[in-house]
């Protein structure tokens, strides 16, 4: 958890192969899962937010070491940061409109 702006930016770009300036929120956790950092772009600059738990651990969505990235909804992110196990909750079968990815938006815009 020593990485700052440039280090986390590089992880998102190189390891996750995503665009750090996309507006998405990227969350990182240490091996002990008692510290986390959040990186996001607000349109004018990068933000880093950090949290260290005094006791306990974050319930990370996947224990699989092979899986590098996990997509979470904003509700799941709130649960994770609030100390609720995301894996033990279940989503109701409500209608949810699928958001377009950046590639699909660019195709529709003719870019």
N, C-alpha and C positions, 0 to 999 in steps of 0.2 A: 504494500500500500504506500510505497514511496513515490509513485509516479504523480506528476503534476499535469498541467495542461498539455504540454507537448507529448509526454509519454502516453497519456490516455488517448490523445488524438491519434497517435501512431498506432496504438493497439486497435482502435476502431477501424482505421483505414487499412492497415496491413493484415491483421489477424482475422478480424471479423469481415473484412472486405465490404465495408459500408461507408457511406459518406457522413463524416462527423458533423458537417454543417447542414444536415438534412432537416433538423428540427426534432429528430427522434431523441429520446432519453436513453442514455446508456448507463447501466449500473454494473459496478464491479465489486467483488467481494474477496476478502483474503481467505487463505486456506482454513484458518480456524473459524471462519464465518462469524466473527464478532465485530468486524469493521466493514464498512461499505463506502463506496464513493459513487456519486452520480455526476455524469458529464452531459451537458446539453448546451445547445446553441440557441440563443434567444433572438437572433436576427442582427444583433450588433456585437456580440461577443460570446465567448465560452464561459459557462458557469461550472464550477465544481462544488458539490456539496458533500460533506463527509459526516458519517455517524459511527461512533464507537459505543458498543453496548458495555455497560458496567458488568452485567451478568447475563448469561444465556448466549444463544446463537441465533443467527438468522436462519430461517427454514428455506433454504434455497430450493427452487422448483425441481432441479434435476441433480441427482447424485452422480450421474454418469460422467466420468472424466473425459470421455471422448467427445461429448457434446460441448461445443464452445459457446454457442449462443442459443438463447431461449427468448421467444417473443411473449410478452405479457401485455394484457390490457391495462388500462389505467387503474381499474378496480383491483386487479391482481397485484399491481405494483404497490398500491396503498395497503393491501393486506400484508404483503411481504415486509414492507417497512414498519407496519404496525405490529408485527410479531405473530401474525396468524399464518398457519401452515396452508399454503396455496394448494398443495397436493391433496389435502383432506377436504377441501371445499368442492362443491360442484356447481356448475352453471345451469340455470334454468333454460329450458328450450324456448326462449323468446326470440322474436324476429330481430336480427341484427343485420344492417346493411354492411356489406363488405366494402372496405375502403380501397381505393385504387392505389396501386404502388406508383412510385415516381416514374417508372418506365412506361406504364400504361397511360399515365397522365400526359407524358411527353408525346406518345404516339397519337393520342387524341387531339393534342394541340398542334400536331404537324411539325414538331421539332425534330 
